[in-house]
Amino acid sequence: MGIYLNPGNELFAQISKNKIYVDKSGMIPALIEVFERWNQYVCVSRPRRFGKTVIGNMLCAYFSKGCNSKELFKNSIGSKDPIFEKYLNKVNVIKIDLNSEYQNIEDKENFISIICKRINKELANEFPECKIDIADDLPYNLIYIYTQTKEKFVIIIDEYDILVREVVSGNISDELFNKYLAFLNGLFKNTTLQPAITLAYLTGILPIIREKIQSKLNNFTEYTMLGSNGLAPYIGFTAEETKAICDKNNFNYEECKRWYDGYKLENVELYNPRSVLESIRNNKIQSYWGQTSTYEVISDYIGMNFDGTKDEVIKMISGDYIDVNVTSYKNTMTGFKTRDDVFTYLIHLGYLAYNSKKEQCYIPNREVQGEWINALKICADYSTTNKIIEASKQLLEETFNGNEDAVAKSLDESHIHVTSNRSYNNEDALHCAIYLSYIYALNKYNAYREIPAGKGIADMTYVPVLPDLPALIFELKHNGIAETALNQIKEKKYYDSLSNYSGNLIFIGINYDEKTKAHTCKIERFIKE
């Protein structure tokens, strides 16, 4: 058992003994199918804290000859598949946590050669009959071992893109980066070495960079935030897994869903594992995203304000989905040419989610929305939006107090703001205006658009998370009168949709006049038995 070559299973064993543990071993049979039937070169990219390292440790515990993990996997989901035994602790594993190694090695310029020498030393100890020269290239030694012994290797590199991010930030020299490219080329584009590799498994925050790096890794199959096919359920918590964790720990699943759900790959809903676990450990729903990242990432890029960026950002803040072309982005951290490039980058970082069927992006959940709101505060171009957001807390109080003029005035302003470069008469714009004006309410309410209610469909319904607040039901009219909208709520009994809610309700009738571009409002309280 070595540090890099055939490590033990201690890291995964420790994780699997945690009080809250989600069994992801179903990925092992799925991954075996990938490398046996399609391609042994796999790259998985996910945002920070999505469980990439945990999966790498699990794969190491499964494949590595340096340990016996039969007991560890005995009752796991993956072990129920007949193919599971085929590779269990039967393959040599080389595992590199590239970020950890980079941070801990002082001689950064010789970082790659130091790692290779260390691995070569372990190879020499493991295969003494091959008389390995630790000064030789690592790929050559692997080829030589395979030709002499027919021993094959699984190569796992966690955070493969750390040096990509460092070179963009100007923290490393081009010379070191070129050495890294040569290292990747030697391992993964060497056709002589290919028969010796059972699986090459890379993880990172970003997909494979199309400039410079793609030529070294264009033989990899990628599983990203844009699509992950059969591997989608295994990195990140699914809705079913999250609900099971919440139920087991007597935690409010609906609140967990509201705050941390929203990512969707194929037909799989995904939650950020760290946020779910931290909320349960602390018994507190709040934003944990900012503890591992920073909203300045958002502000830096939306501040570029390519044509249409500002309008689309405001639409997303207002709960809307926007069209995005994800095909032009080159997976870089620089050289953005369009708003589509910016939004695609933010999808990979987890600040946006992507609907592949509709080819649209959106802000996934309450937690991430908070990061966007924080980012807008430091962007001068979004000062009006921030002003509306700041006023939304007071607007909620004014609504409780029946201040119809305050509601109408707020909608006048937000309607103008969410309809830049598109028609005022678009009904969707008025929905967005309400959502933006009442954005503070999302701290206390779940907002639903056009849900079946009573004898019709309520335009907007805000259901309180806690029962001490009134539910809000909005009905919208164009070129009519606000009283008609208010009466429609009562006549069609839209409140009947709140089957699990009884208590105070506030009906809010809104009319928008296309000629004057002004809103009127009527508010009435109602007690639901």
Secondary structure as a PSIPRED ss2 file (coil, helix, strand):
# PSIPRED VFORMAT (PSIPRED V4.0)

   1 M C   1.000  0.000  0.000
   2 G C   1.000  0.000  0.000
   3 I C   1.000  0.000  0.000
   4 Y C   1.000  0.000  0.000
   5 L E   0.000  0.000  1.000
   6 N C   1.000  0.000  0.000
   7 P C   1.000  0.000  0.000
   8 G C   1.000  0.000  0.000
   9 N C   1.000  0.000  0.000
  10 E H   0.000  1.000  0.000
  11 L H   0.000  1.000  0.000
  12 F H   0.000  1.000  0.000
  13 A H   0.000  1.000  0.000
  14 Q H   0.000  1.000  0.000
  15 I H   0.000  1.000  0.000
  16 S H   0.000  1.000  0.000
  17 K C   1.000  0.000  0.000
  18 N C   1.000  0.000  0.000
  19 K C   1.000  0.000  0.000
  20 I C   1.000  0.000  0.000
  21 Y C   1.000  0.000  0.000
  22 V C   1.000  0.000  0.000
  23 D C   1.000  0.000  0.000
  24 K C   1.000  0.000  0.000
  25 S C   1.000  0.000  0.000
  26 G C   1.000  0.000  0.000
  27 M H   0.000  1.000  0.000
  28 I H   0.000  1.000  0.000
  29 P H   0.000  1.000  0.000
  30 A H   0.000  1.000  0.000
  31 L H   0.000  1.000  0.000
  32 I H   0.000  1.000  0.000
  33 E H   0.000  1.000  0.000
  34 V H   0.000  1.000  0.000
  35 F H   0.000  1.000  0.000
  36 E H   0.000  1.000  0.000
  37 R H   0.000  1.000  0.000
  38 W C   1.000  0.000  0.000
  39 N C   1.000  0.000  0.000
  40 Q C   1.000  0.000  0.000
  41 Y E   0.000  0.000  1.000
  42 V E   0.000  0.000  1.000
  43 C E   0.000  0.000  1.000
  44 V E   0.000  0.000  1.000
  45 S E   0.000  0.000  1.000
  46 R C   1.000  0.000  0.000
  47 P C   1.000  0.000  0.000
  48 R C   1.000  0.000  0.000
  49 R C   1.000  0.000  0.000
  50 F C   1.000  0.000  0.000
  51 G C   1.000  0.000  0.000
  52 K H   0.000  1.000  0.000
  53 T H   0.000  1.000  0.000
  54 V H   0.000  1.000  0.000
  55 I H   0.000  1.000  0.000
  56 G H   0.000  1.000  0.000
  57 N H   0.000  1.000  0.000
  58 M H   0.000  1.000  0.000
  59 L H   0.000  1.000  0.000
  60 C H   0.000  1.000  0.000
  61 A H   0.000  1.000  0.000
  62 Y H   0.000  1.000  0.000
  63 F H   0.000  1.000  0.000
  64 S E   0.000  0.000  1.000
  65 K C   1.000  0.000  0.000
  66 G C   1.000  0.000  0.000
  67 C C   1.000  0.000  0.000
  68 N C   1.000  0.000  0.000
  69 S C   1.000  0.000  0.000
  70 K C   1.000  0.000  0.000
  71 E C   1.000  0.000  0.000
  72 L C   1.000  0.000  0.000
  73 F C   1.000  0.000  0.000
  74 K C   1.000  0.000  0.000
  75 N C   1.000  0.000  0.000
  76 S C   1.000  0.000  0.000
  77 I C   1.000  0.000  0.000
  78 G H   0.000  1.000  0.000
  79 S H   0.000  1.000  0.000
  80 K H   0.000  1.000  0.000
  81 D C   1.000  0.000  0.000
  82 P H   0.000  1.000  0.000
  83 I H   0.000  1.000  0.000
  84 F H   0.000  1.000  0.000
  85 E H   0.000  1.000  0.000
  86 K H   0.000  1.000  0.000
  87 Y C   1.000  0.000  0.000
  88 L C   1.000  0.000  0.000
  89 N C   1.000  0.000  0.000
  90 K C   1.000  0.000  0.000
  91 V E   0.000  0.000  1.000
  92 N E   0.000  0.000  1.000
  93 V E   0.000  0.000  1.000
  94 I E   0.000  0.000  1.000
  95 K E   0.000  0.000  1.000
  96 I E   0.000  0.000  1.000
  97 D E   0.000  0.000  1.000
  98 L H   0.000  1.000  0.000
  99 N H   0.000  1.000  0.000
 100 S H   0.000  1.000  0.000
 101 E H   0.000  1.000  0.000
 102 Y H   0.000  1.000  0.000
 103 Q H   0.000  1.000  0.000
 104 N H   0.000  1.000  0.000
 105 I C   1.000  0.000  0.000
 106 E C   1.000  0.000  0.000
 107 D C   1.000  0.000  0.000
 108 K H   0.000  1.000  0.000
 109 E H   0.000  1.000  0.000
 110 N H   0.000  1.000  0.000
 111 F H   0.000  1.000  0.000
 112 I H   0.000  1.000  0.000
 113 S H   0.000  1.000  0.000
 114 I H   0.000  1.000  0.000
 115 I H   0.000  1.000  0.000
 116 C H   0.000  1.000  0.000
 117 K H   0.000  1.000  0.000
 118 R H   0.000  1.000  0.000
 119 I H   0.000  1.000  0.000
 120 N H   0.000  1.000  0.000
 121 K H   0.000  1.000  0.000
 122 E H   0.000  1.000  0.000
 123 L H   0.000  1.000  0.000
 124 A H   0.000  1.000  0.000
 125 N H   0.000  1.000  0.000
 126 E H   0.000  1.000  0.000
 127 F C   1.000  0.000  0.000
 128 P H   0.000  1.000  0.000
 129 E H   0.000  1.000  0.000
 130 C H   0.000  1.000  0.000
 131 K C   1.000  0.000  0.000
 132 I C   1.000  0.000  0.000
 133 D C   1.000  0.000  0.000
 134 I C   1.000  0.000  0.000
 135 A C   1.000  0.000  0.000
 136 D C   1.000  0.000  0.000
 137 D C   1.000  0.000  0.000
 138 L H   0.000  1.000  0.000
 139 P H   0.000  1.000  0.000
 140 Y H   0.000  1.000  0.000
 141 N H   0.000  1.000  0.000
 142 L H   0.000  1.000  0.000
 143 I H   0.000  1.000  0.000
 144 Y H   0.000  1.000  0.000
 145 I H   0.000  1.000  0.000
 146 Y H   0.000  1.000  0.000
 147 T H   0.000  1.000  0.000
 148 Q H   0.000  1.000  0.000
 149 T H   0.000  1.000  0.000
 150 K C   1.000  0.000  0.000
 151 E C   1.000  0.000  0.000
 152 K C   1.000  0.000  0.000
 153 F E   0.000  0.000  1.000
 154 V E   0.000  0.000  1.000
 155 I E   0.000  0.000  1.000
 156 I E   0.000  0.000  1.000
 157 I E   0.000  0.000  1.000
 158 D E   0.000  0.000  1.000
 159 E C   1.000  0.000  0.000
 160 Y C   1.000  0.000  0.000
 161 D C   1.000  0.000  0.000
 162 I H   0.000  1.000  0.000
 163 L H   0.000  1.000  0.000
 164 V H   0.000  1.000  0.000
 165 R H   0.000  1.000  0.000
 166 E H   0.000  1.000  0.000
 167 V H   0.000  1.000  0.000
 168 V H   0.000  1.000  0.000
 169 S C   1.000  0.000  0.000
 170 G C   1.000  0.000  0.000
 171 N C   1.000  0.000  0.000
 172 I C   1.000  0.000  0.000
 173 S C   1.000  0.000  0.000
 174 D H   0.000  1.000  0.000
 175 E H   0.000  1.000  0.000
 176 L H   0.000  1.000  0.000
 177 F H   0.000  1.000  0.000
 178 N H   0.000  1.000  0.000
 179 K H   0.000  1.000  0.000
 180 Y H   0.000  1.000  0.000
 181 L H   0.000  1.000  0.000
 182 A H   0.000  1.000  0.000
 183 F H   0.000  1.000  0.000
 184 L H   0.000  1.000  0.000
 185 N H   0.000  1.000  0.000
 186 G H   0.000  1.000  0.000
 187 L H   0.000  1.000  0.000
 188 F H   0.000  1.000  0.000
 189 K C   1.000  0.000  0.000
 190 N C   1.000  0.000  0.000
 191 T C   1.000  0.000  0.000
 192 T C   1.000  0.000  0.000
 193 L C   1.000  0.000  0.000
 194 Q H   0.000  1.000  0.000
 195 P H   0.000  1.000  0.000
 196 A H   0.000  1.000  0.000
 197 I E   0.000  0.000  1.000
 198 T E   0.000  0.000  1.000
 199 L E   0.000  0.000  1.000
 200 A E   0.000  0.000  1.000
 201 Y E   0.000  0.000  1.000
 202 L E   0.000  0.000  1.000
 203 T E   0.000  0.000  1.000
 204 G E   0.000  0.000  1.000
 205 I C   1.000  0.000  0.000
 206 L C   1.000  0.000  0.000
 207 P C   1.000  0.000  0.000
 208 I C   1.000  0.000  0.000
 209 I C   1.000  0.000  0.000
 210 R C   1.000  0.000  0.000
 211 E C   1.000  0.000  0.000
 212 K C   1.000  0.000  0.000
 213 I C   1.000  0.000  0.000
 214 Q H   0.000  1.000  0.000
 215 S H   0.000  1.000  0.000
 216 K H   0.000  1.000  0.000
 217 L H   0.000  1.000  0.000
 218 N C   1.000  0.000  0.000
 219 N C   1.000  0.000  0.000
 220 F C   1.000  0.000  0.000
 221 T E   0.000  0.000  1.000
 222 E E   0.000  0.000  1.000
 223 Y E   0.000  0.000  1.000
 224 T E   0.000  0.000  1.000
 225 M C   1.000  0.000  0.000
 226 L C   1.000  0.000  0.000
 227 G E   0.000  0.000  1.000
 228 S C   1.000  0.000  0.000
 229 N H   0.000  1.000  0.000
 230 G H   0.000  1.000  0.000
 231 L H   0.000  1.000  0.000
 232 A H   0.000  1.000  0.000
 233 P H   0.000  1.000  0.000
 234 Y H   0.000  1.000  0.000
 235 I C   1.000  0.000  0.000
 236 G C   1.000  0.000  0.000
 237 F E   0.000  0.000  1.000
 238 T E   0.000  0.000  1.000
 239 A H   0.000  1.000  0.000
 240 E H   0.000  1.000  0.000
 241 E H   0.000  1.000  0.000
 242 T H   0.000  1.000  0.000
 243 K H   0.000  1.000  0.000
 244 A H   0.000  1.000  0.000
 245 I H   0.000  1.000  0.000
 246 C H   0.000  1.000  0.000
 247 D H   0.000  1.000  0.000
 248 K H   0.000  1.000  0.000
 249 N C   1.000  0.000  0.000
 250 N C   1.000  0.000  0.000
 251 F C   1.000  0.000  0.000
 252 N C   1.000  0.000  0.000
 253 Y H   0.000  1.000  0.000
 254 E H   0.000  1.000  0.000
 255 E H   0.000  1.000  0.000
 256 C H   0.000  1.000  0.000
 257 K H   0.000  1.000  0.000
 258 R H   0.000  1.000  0.000
 259 W H   0.000  1.000  0.000
 260 Y H   0.000  1.000  0.000
 261 D C   1.000  0.000  0.000
 262 G C   1.000  0.000  0.000
 263 Y E   0.000  0.000  1.000
 264 K E   0.000  0.000  1.000
 265 L E   0.000  0.000  1.000
 266 E C   1.000  0.000  0.000
 267 N C   1.000  0.000  0.000
 268 V E   0.000  0.000  1.000
 269 E E   0.000  0.000  1.000
 270 L E   0.000  0.000  1.000
 271 Y E   0.000  0.000  1.000
 272 N C   1.000  0.000  0.000
 273 P H   0.000  1.000  0.000
 274 R H   0.000  1.000  0.000
 275 S H   0.000  1.000  0.000
 276 V H   0.000  1.000  0.000
 277 L H   0.000  1.000  0.000
 278 E H   0.000  1.000  0.000
 279 S H   0.000  1.000  0.000
 280 I H   0.000  1.000  0.000
 281 R H   0.000  1.000  0.000
 282 N C   1.000  0.000  0.000
 283 N C   1.000  0.000  0.000
 284 K C   1.000  0.000  0.000
 285 I C   1.000  0.000  0.000
 286 Q C   1.000  0.000  0.000
 287 S C   1.000  0.000  0.000
 288 Y C   1.000  0.000  0.000
 289 W H   0.000  1.000  0.000
 290 G H   0.000  1.000  0.000
 291 Q H   0.000  1.000  0.000
 292 T C   1.000  0.000  0.000
 293 S C   1.000  0.000  0.000
 294 T C   1.000  0.000  0.000
 295 Y C   1.000  0.000  0.000
 296 E H   0.000  1.000  0.000
 297 V H   0.000  1.000  0.000
 298 I H   0.000  1.000  0.000
 299 S H   0.000  1.000  0.000
 300 D H   0.000  1.000  0.000
 301 Y H   0.000  1.000  0.000
 302 I H   0.000  1.000  0.000
 303 G C   1.000  0.000  0.000
 304 M C   1.000  0.000  0.000
 305 N C   1.000  0.000  0.000
 306 F C   1.000  0.000  0.000
 307 D C   1.000  0.000  0.000
 308 G C   1.000  0.000  0.000
 309 T H   0.000  1.000  0.000
 310 K H   0.000  1.000  0.000
 311 D H   0.000  1.000  0.000
 312 E H   0.000  1.000  0.000
 313 V H   0.000  1.000  0.000
 314 I H   0.000  1.000  0.000
 315 K H   0.000  1.000  0.000
 316 M H   0.000  1.000  0.000
 317 I H   0.000  1.000  0.000
 318 S C   1.000  0.000  0.000
 319 G C   1.000  0.000  0.000
 320 D C   1.000  0.000  0.000
 321 Y C   1.000  0.000  0.000
 322 I E   0.000  0.000  1.000
 323 D E   0.000  0.000  1.000
 324 V C   1.000  0.000  0.000
 325 N C   1.000  0.000  0.000
 326 V C   1.000  0.000  0.000
 327 T C   1.000  0.000  0.000
 328 S C   1.000  0.000  0.000
 329 Y C   1.000  0.000  0.000
 330 K C   1.000  0.000  0.000
 331 N C   1.000  0.000  0.000
 332 T C   1.000  0.000  0.000
 333 M C   1.000  0.000  0.000
 334 T C   1.000  0.000  0.000
 335 G C   1.000  0.000  0.000
 336 F C   1.000  0.000  0.000
 337 K C   1.000  0.000  0.000
 338 T C   1.000  0.000  0.000
 339 R H   0.000  1.000  0.000
 340 D H   0.000  1.000  0.000
 341 D H   0.000  1.000  0.000
 342 V H   0.000  1.000  0.000
 343 F H   0.000  1.000  0.000
 344 T H   0.000  1.000  0.000
 345 Y H   0.000  1.000  0.000
 346 L H   0.000  1.000  0.000
 347 I H   0.000  1.000  0.000
 348 H H   0.000  1.000  0.000
 349 L H   0.000  1.000  0.000
 350 G C   1.000  0.000  0.000
 351 Y C   1.000  0.000  0.000
 352 L C   1.000  0.000  0.000
 353 A E   0.000  0.000  1.000
 354 Y E   0.000  0.000  1.000
 355 N E   0.000  0.000  1.000
 356 S C   1.000  0.000  0.000
 357 K C   1.000  0.000  0.000
 358 K C   1.000  0.000  0.000
 359 E C   1.000  0.000  0.000
 360 Q E   0.000  0.000  1.000
 361 C E   0.000  0.000  1.000
 362 Y E   0.000  0.000  1.000
 363 I C   1.000  0.000  0.000
 364 P C   1.000  0.000  0.000
 365 N C   1.000  0.000  0.000
 366 R H   0.000  1.000  0.000
 367 E H   0.000  1.000  0.000
 368 V H   0.000  1.000  0.000
 369 Q H   0.000  1.000  0.000
 370 G H   0.000  1.000  0.000
 371 E H   0.000  1.000  0.000
 372 W H   0.000  1.000  0.000
 373 I H   0.000  1.000  0.000
 374 N H   0.000  1.000  0.000
 375 A H   0.000  1.000  0.000
 376 L H   0.000  1.000  0.000
 377 K H   0.000  1.000  0.000
 378 I C   1.000  0.000  0.000
 379 C C   1.000  0.000  0.000
 380 A H   0.000  1.000  0.000
 381 D H   0.000  1.000  0.000
 382 Y H   0.000  1.000  0.000
 383 S H   0.000  1.000  0.000
 384 T H   0.000  1.000  0.000
 385 T H   0.000  1.000  0.000
 386 N H   0.000  1.000  0.000
 387 K H   0.000  1.000  0.000
 388 I H   0.000  1.000  0.000
 389 I H   0.000  1.000  0.000
 390 E H   0.000  1.000  0.000
 391 A H   0.000  1.000  0.000
 392 S H   0.000  1.000  0.000
 393 K H   0.000  1.000  0.000
 394 Q H   0.000  1.000  0.000
 395 L H   0.000  1.000  0.000
 396 L H   0.000  1.000  0.000
 397 E H   0.000  1.000  0.000
 398 E H   0.000  1.000  0.000
 399 T H   0.000  1.000  0.000
 400 F H   0.000  1.000  0.000
 401 N C   1.000  0.000  0.000
 402 G C   1.000  0.000  0.000
 403 N C   1.000  0.000  0.000
 404 E H   0.000  1.000  0.000
 405 D H   0.000  1.000  0.000
 406 A H   0.000  1.000  0.000
 407 V H   0.000  1.000  0.000
 408 A H   0.000  1.000  0.000
 409 K H   0.000  1.000  0.000
 410 S H   0.000  1.000  0.000
 411 L H   0.000  1.000  0.000
 412 D H   0.000  1.000  0.000
 413 E H   0.000  1.000  0.000
 414 S H   0.000  1.000  0.000
 415 H H   0.000  1.000  0.000
 416 I H   0.000  1.000  0.000
 417 H H   0.000  1.000  0.000
 418 V H   0.000  1.000  0.000
 419 T C   1.000  0.000  0.000
 420 S C   1.000  0.000  0.000
 421 N C   1.000  0.000  0.000
 422 R C   1.000  0.000  0.000
 423 S C   1.000  0.000  0.000
 424 Y C   1.000  0.000  0.000
 425 N C   1.000  0.000  0.000
 426 N C   1.000  0.000  0.000
 427 E H   0.000  1.000  0.000
 428 D H   0.000  1.000  0.000
 429 A H   0.000  1.000  0.000
 430 L H   0.000  1.000  0.000
 431 H H   0.000  1.000  0.000
 432 C H   0.000  1.000  0.000
 433 A H   0.000  1.000  0.000
 434 I H   0.000  1.000  0.000
 435 Y H   0.000  1.000  0.000
 436 L H   0.000  1.000  0.000
 437 S H   0.000  1.000  0.000
 438 Y C   1.000  0.000  0.000
 439 I H   0.000  1.000  0.000
 440 Y H   0.000  1.000  0.000
 441 A H   0.000  1.000  0.000
 442 L H   0.000  1.000  0.000
 443 N H   0.000  1.000  0.000
 444 K C   1.000  0.000  0.000
 445 Y E   0.000  0.000  1.000
 446 N E   0.000  0.000  1.000
 447 A E   0.000  0.000  1.000
 448 Y E   0.000  0.000  1.000
 449 R E   0.000  0.000  1.000
 450 E E   0.000  0.000  1.000
 451 I E   0.000  0.000  1.000
 452 P E   0.000  0.000  1.000
 453 A E   0.000  0.000  1.000
 454 G C   1.000  0.000  0.000
 455 K C   1.000  0.000  0.000
 456 G E   0.000  0.000  1.000
 457 I E   0.000  0.000  1.000
 458 A E   0.000  0.000  1.000
 459 D E   0.000  0.000  1.000
 460 M E   0.000  0.000  1.000
 461 T E   0.000  0.000  1.000
 462 Y E   0.000  0.000  1.000
 463 V E   0.000  0.000  1.000
 464 P E   0.000  0.000  1.000
 465 V C   1.000  0.000  0.000
 466 L C   1.000  0.000  0.000
 467 P C   1.000  0.000  0.000
 468 D C   1.000  0.000  0.000
 469 L C   1.000  0.000  0.000
 470 P C   1.000  0.000  0.000
 471 A E   0.000  0.000  1.000
 472 L E   0.000  0.000  1.000
 473 I E   0.000  0.000  1.000
 474 F E   0.000  0.000  1.000
 475 E E   0.000  0.000  1.000
 476 L E   0.000  0.000  1.000
 477 K E   0.000  0.000  1.000
 478 H E   0.000  0.000  1.000
 479 N C   1.000  0.000  0.000
 480 G C   1.000  0.000  0.000
 481 I C   1.000  0.000  0.000
 482 A H   0.000  1.000  0.000
 483 E H   0.000  1.000  0.000
 484 T H   0.000  1.000  0.000
 485 A H   0.000  1.000  0.000
 486 L H   0.000  1.000  0.000
 487 N H   0.000  1.000  0.000
 488 Q H   0.000  1.000  0.000
 489 I H   0.000  1.000  0.000
 490 K H   0.000  1.000  0.000
 491 E H   0.000  1.000  0.000
 492 K C   1.000  0.000  0.000
 493 K C   1.000  0.000  0.000
 494 Y H   0.000  1.000  0.000
 495 Y H   0.000  1.000  0.000
 496 D H   0.000  1.000  0.000
 497 S H   0.000  1.000  0.000
 498 L C   1.000  0.000  0.000
 499 S C   1.000  0.000  0.000
 500 N C   1.000  0.000  0.000
 501 Y C   1.000  0.000  0.000
 502 S C   1.000  0.000  0.000
 503 G E   0.000  0.000  1.000
 504 N E   0.000  0.000  1.000
 505 L E   0.000  0.000  1.000
 506 I E   0.000  0.000  1.000
 507 F E   0.000  0.000  1.000
 508 I E   0.000  0.000  1.000
 509 G E   0.000  0.000  1.000
 510 I E   0.000  0.000  1.000
 511 N E   0.000  0.000  1.000
 512 Y E   0.000  0.000  1.000
 513 D E   0.000  0.000  1.000
 514 E C   1.000  0.000  0.000
 515 K C   1.000  0.000  0.000
 516 T C   1.000  0.000  0.000
 517 K C   1.000  0.000  0.000
 518 A E   0.000  0.000  1.000
 519 H E   0.000  0.000  1.000
 520 T E   0.000  0.000  1.000
 521 C E   0.000  0.000  1.000
 522 K E   0.000  0.000  1.000
 523 I E   0.000  0.000  1.000
 524 E E   0.000  0.000  1.000
 525 R E   0.000  0.000  1.000
 526 F E   0.000  0.000  1.000
 527 I E   0.000  0.000  1.000
 528 K E   0.000  0.000  1.000
 529 E C   1.000  0.000  0.000
